[in-house]
Amino acid sequence: MRGGYFSLFFIFLGILFSSRGIAQDKNQKHIDSLLAIIAVSGEDSSKAQLMCDVLYAHSYYKPEEGLKYSMAALELAKKTDWKFGVCQVYYLTGRIYWRLKKFDQALKNHVEALSLAEKNNWNGMKTSVMIAIGQDYADQSNYPEALKYFNKAYEIAYQLGDKDQILELHILISWVCEQQGNYPEKTKYDFSALRYSQEVNDKYSIAICMANISWDYLALGNYELALQYLDSSIVPLKEEHDYINLCETYISMASIHTDHQNFKEALNYFDLALKIGAEIHDMNVLARAYRSKAGLFVLQGNEPEALKNFLSASEILDSTEDNQSKAELYIEIGACYTRLNKFSEAKKYFENAKALSMMIESESISNKYYQSVELLDSATGNWKDAYANYKMSVQLTNKLYNDENTKKIMQTSMQYEYDRKEAAVKAEQEKKDIRQRLLRNSIATGLGGSLLFLVVVYRQRNRISRARKRSDELLLNILPEEVADELKEKGSTEAKQFDEVTVMFTDFKGFTQISEKLTPAELVAEIDTCFKAFDQIITKHNIEKIKTIGDSYMCAGGLPVANRTHASDVLKAALEIQQFMQQHVQERKLEKKEIFEIRIGIHTGPVVAGIVGVKKFAYDIWGDTVNIASRMESSGEAGKINISGSTYELVKDKFKCVHRGKIQAKNKGEIDMYFVE
């Protein structure tokens, strides 16, 4: 879903429904049976326990009904001097308030429960309550306090060896990291949780983790794999009768289909989620489904229907304390009213959203606010505020979704995929060895046994080859081939000194000023178009891409395998990039669009190259050569290729160059520079 991430909190709590179609009747019958027993029970702790069971059942079904039994259960537990029961009632009452998004009341009850758990040293209960308190704070956007309780709970759960709670905490911390905009850390916890659930071979927890990880692949633009991960979670969720998370999965799949304009598929999944949400009386699911479905109608240009669904979601959330969800929803409603030219209504919702976003201090929500309110300012001719809001949006977008964060997410996910496929290859190899031994023992049975042996070996060899090829391709996306080979053989790599390589930097002139005139989507699309072309050009000339830094592109010739043609290779690539940009600029001028003019700088000299990090691989280069190459770019001119004297000496017989004289370079003094003609 655009701008959203679902939190799967009910991971090991066991929903009581036996099938989706009769979930409502089954749960009501269960509650009715408990109440019938309570009616004929004496005033003792057994009756108090039954009332706790009623509270627990209402955590997932009509939570507002559960509150009717909370006070009676508490009084009975106190009357019978059942101290653990008193703690349990406070905890379950808090969970019901949390389900109703009444976070202050939830926190009040959970703090009472924690006090009793700590006083009596009930460590198992203490971790559960700390997790609940962490969730209370997280849903009020007090993330530092949430993490404090999650970390305390983790320490106790680790000491107790409670694998279920450890796994749940991984998922919750991942969610908090996502809300803070720390997407690389979120991805790390997602894959950590998945590995943990795979180790204990818990299909249900694996399903939860895979549903969460789908959003990491969405961040990388891999929609197919995201859908694959979500789809794989459906059957385990159904088997565990976890209809809350099943609805979340349906909503997520619908949102992905919406983004790809598969509207029929999307509506089908939205309707499934709304149907189940109504059956189980889950207001959270219904609010999310209505809000996400509204996004589908926005894409279709059906603003009245979009507004209808937005307002249905608002009707549910307005009575809650879920300020984060309300802020995001108000922004969307404000944008919808703006598109309908109902500016006074739009302004009202934007003002409410701004007040909430300031309370919860969320950069991601503030970013959405600035993006949307800019539309209202533009529509009403308030150009000064429109520009100021747009500028704030660009700054926050760059901060939240920069190249470095995307790279970290990609590295974590690819490392997991690489490890997984390597493990699969190893398992296949072990199976092959066993089969080969068995076949060798029976080879004497005749020609039929021999033929079978050959067929099995052939098939296994092909499977292993295909799996190894896929894992190699994943690793080669982030490392040069030679470095990847060394890593696979030794498990590590050594930094290498290269006496002579040619480094090229490109940069767009006036990028910051021009970017303020484009929408974020236009800006990203333009950079993506250019950098894709650069990638193709340097690959053709055997040049290694090092990294991109904002609008700057860095590559080098002569590594990871040294060669003598690196200088001319890089200049050939630079000339092709120059030609591409000239054509691209002309095309954008004809379309009357903003243009980016490129500066290119090149220098030749020694560098050290190697891998940064242990698990999150990144191939990089260091040395003064890199700094001087950067100065060649910044000291050049738009549309020109500026090279240093050292590079000129290597290419002067092959390329026409014009001496510029000695030019002052920042922190480097005067350097001989040449324009390549």
Buried (B, 14 or more C-beta within 10 A) or exposed (E): BEBBBBBBBBBBBEBBBEEBEEBBEBBBEBBEEBEEEBEEBEEEBBBBBBBBBBBBBBBBBBBEBBBEBBEBBBBBBBEBEBBBBBBBBBBBBBBBBBBBBBBEBBBBBBBBBBEBBBEEEBBEBBBBBBBBBBBBBBBBBBBEBBBBBBEBBBEBBBEBEBBBBBBBBBBBBBBBBBBBBBBBBBBBBBBBBBBBBBEEEBEBBBBBBBBBBBBBBBBBEBBEBBBEBBBBBBEBBBEBBBBBBBBBBBBBBBBBBBBEEBBEBBBBBBBBBBBBBEBBBBBBBBBBBBBBBBBBBBBEEBBEBBBBBBBBBBEBBEEBBBBBBBBBBBBBBBBBBBBBEBBEBBBBBBEBBBEBBEEBEBBBBBBBBBBBBBBBBBBBEBEEBBBBBBBBBBBBBBEBBEBEBBBBBBBBBBBBBBBBBBEBBEEBBEBBEEBBEEBEEEEEEEEEBBEBBEEBBEEBEEBBEEBBEBBBEBBEEBBBEBBBBBBBEEEEBEEBEBEBBBBBBBBBBEBEEBBBEBBBEEBEEBBEEBBEBBBEBBEEBBBBBBBBBBBBBBBBBBBBEEEEBBBBBBBBBBBBBBEBBEEBBEEBEEEEEBBBBBBBBBBBBEBBBBBEEEEBBBBBBEBEBBBBBBBBBBBBEBBBBBBBBBBBEBBEEEBEBEEBEEBEBEEBEEBBBBBBE
